[in-house]
Amino acid sequence: MYAAERRAALTERLGRDGRVSVGDAARDLGVSGETIRRDLDALERHGLVRRVHGGAVARSAVQATELGLSDREERSGREKLRIAAAAAEHLPADGGTVLVDAGTSTAALVEQLPVGSSLTVVTHGTVVAAMLSRREDVDLVVVGGRVRGRTAAAVGSDVVSTYARLRADVAFLGANGVSAERGLTTPDFDEAAVKRSVVAAARRSIVLADSSKLDTEYLVTFAALDAIDLLITDDGADPDHVARLRDAGLEVQLA
């Protein structure tokens, strides 16, 4: 198979699946991983893909599609576990108050909450709430509203107004996109409003986002980089993307 044919096949797969794994593509196309990496590098130089650890993701000026909850649970699982373990080091002392955004990265953090920590956890995420509902050592507060099935997040004016009355030690949030130019973005206006209120309600805000989210933009900005205290991402992040975020004033921790 010629290089042009391979790259056409890779582009087709990116358009269909949104991402390409070097290992899977090498096996399916019958070539070496190094050949696929060179092909992806070439596609990136033409602005067609964004290279990430182990492969590439489709690139567009503004992402329009939003993955459902089950799809996001399957993506970057190991990276999210490492990010969650690093985020757990930033939990407040016993008796502190934590705001937890809806999402798979924040759900991974909830699994890391130490037993007997005596934390108060406030969340609008129904999955997060279900995970904590049997924890006798956690004082769980669920903020209710209309639940978006795609993300299992409660949204709406009631959620926003509730967070406006709170003041917590730290908030842990997810983001669909993180870029030096647009800050933190998400596809949905209602979710953006809730995330914005969570950031405003916390003394310290920490974003958990795997490297596939970096240098990616969605429709709605919910926070500028200077509104966030820390971004935790995985060590597969493109060094150039990390450098641009740090140059813009954001503290980045690699897990």
C-alpha positions, 0 to 999 in steps of 0.5 A: 500500500502506497503512503497516499493510500495509507493516509487516505485510510487513516483520514477516513478512520479519523472522520469515522471514529475521531481518533486513530491508535498507532497499534491498531492502524499498524495491525490493520494496514499491515505496516510498522508502528513507525510507518503509521507514526510518520503518516500521522506526523505528515497529516498533522503538518497539513493540519488534518489531525492532532497527534496525541500519545499513542496515536492522533485525534481529528482536528477542527477549528471548533469541535461540534460533536460531544461524546456520550457518557459511555463513549467517554468512559472508554477513552483514556481510561488509564490516563484518567486513573493517573490524573485522578490519583494526582488530583486526590493529593489536592483534596482539602483536609478532613472536614473540608468542602469539595465541589465535584463536576459531572464527568468521567474524569471527576468520577475517577477522582471520587473513587480515590476519596480516602475512607474516613476523610469526613469531607463534604462533597457537593455535586450536580453529577448523578453518577458521582452522587450515586457513587457516593450515596453509600459512603457514610464518611462523606457528607453528600449534597446533591444539586438537582435540576434537569439532567442531560442524558448525554453527560448525566449532569443536572443543569438549569437555573436552579443548579446555577443559583444553588452554587451561587450561594456556596463557598467551597475549599476546592472544585474539581472540574472536567472540560471538553476542550482546553486551549491557550486561546479560548480557555476551557470550553464545552459544547453545551450552553447549560453545562457551561453556565453550571461549570462557570458557577462551580468555578466561582463558588470555589476558593481553588479550581482544579481541572482534570483533563486527559491529553486528548482535550488539549489544544481543542476548542468547543462552542462555549467558553466557561472559564478563562485560564486565569480563573483556574488554579491548576490543570492536571493532565497525563504525561502523554500531552504534547510538550508544545501544547503544555508549554503554550498553556504554561506561557499563558499563565496556567499551572500544569501538572503531568500525571 
